Amino acid sequence: MATTDQQHKKLPLFPLLSLLCFASVFLALSLSKRASISKETTHFRPTPTVASTSCNYSHGSWIYDPNWIPNNYDSSCKEIFKGWNCISGNKSNARDIIKWRWQPNGCDLPPFDPVRFLQTFRDTNIGFVGDSLNRNMFVSLFCSLKRVSSDVKKWRPAGADRGFTFLHYNLTIAYHRTNLLARYGRWSANSNGGELESLGYKEGYRVDVDIPEGTWADAPSFHDVLIFNTGHWWWAPSKFDPVKSPMLFFENNQPLIPPVLPDFGLDKILFAERRMRPGGIKLFRTQSPRHFEGGDWDQGGSCPRLQPLLPEKVEELFSLKNNGTNVESRLVNQHLFKALKGSTFHILDITHMSEFRADAHPATAGGKKHDDCMHWCLPGITDIWNDLFITHLNSIKARD
């Protein structure tokens, strides 16, 4: 590059050429420093290739493509919970949400091919085990499959809350509702006393870290593939108030003394190895981030944004260092990665890609009294989660 003195000498001789060179250099530098989220009209069409084991699909950027026409499903899918159907709920940016496509760094995320999936996983049972965020993902998968195969039977296998079998392929998918994974229920002090009573506890919730909740206790022996999640309920003071109604953890039918905090209780539950049928596959989905701003859901919090967040805003809201408003998701992930290290679980990391998408929650769509900044619009970002899920599943199947 020319020095400043040389540039000054050239300007009088070639003013137009010099100005054009300067503008070109400035433009190149600007493009090289662009944010992780770029709103472009370039068509983004991932190539449907076999997943690369070396690709980190969880890190990349969101690319805007106004001409993108998704081929998964539309808002007419009847399984979509009314509060998540942002198109019928008249959310202003509902149709724009799916125009943002996830581009991993250095590779492409293969788009979900429902026909190929049904053929590949014929005679397979797949279960989603977790809270309503896993139902969000389950519904996305069902609607994608229903679009290409309408021969469906509704049933609830192995204690599932919801389930469907695609009869032509004998493929079953089901959702098993559980908040904590572990069995829990109200606990009150015994008039005859006990270890917890002697410490001053009068009431709370008993959580048995070694006993799965009944809704999914039989799922490992039925399903060939299980995808788990938990997290939000562990930091829910409106339910588990640390003073008025604390979590009291039990193991082998005995209280853990001294009592442990919820984060240690979560570690113990995650550490417990869940048995699967021979050849079964277990995945654990990382935390789905919330995007409340200005307070929590019951404190006037809202999510009014109509475009994804810029990287600096993501760090402001989620950074552990800055104690961001929605830091919960990264805190839970710390426990997930630690507790599941060395286990037979495969990690499905959707957290970072989802942190950007403050625009993709239902908010007040459909006339809600409180903004829903936790669940996701359908169609929406959980479709990308399923792209990632199926890519990992194909990769695991190929290795095995």
Helices and strands as residue ranges (DSSP letters): H 4-10, H 15-32, E 38-39, E 60-64, G 82-84, H 94-97, E 100-104, H 114-120, E 125-130, H 132-146, E 152-154, G 157-159, E 162-166, E 171-177, E 182-188, H 195-198, E 203-212, H 219-222, E 225-228, G 232-235, E 247-251, E 254-255, H 262-271, E 281-285, H 311-318, H 328-340, E 345-348, H 351-355, H 381-399
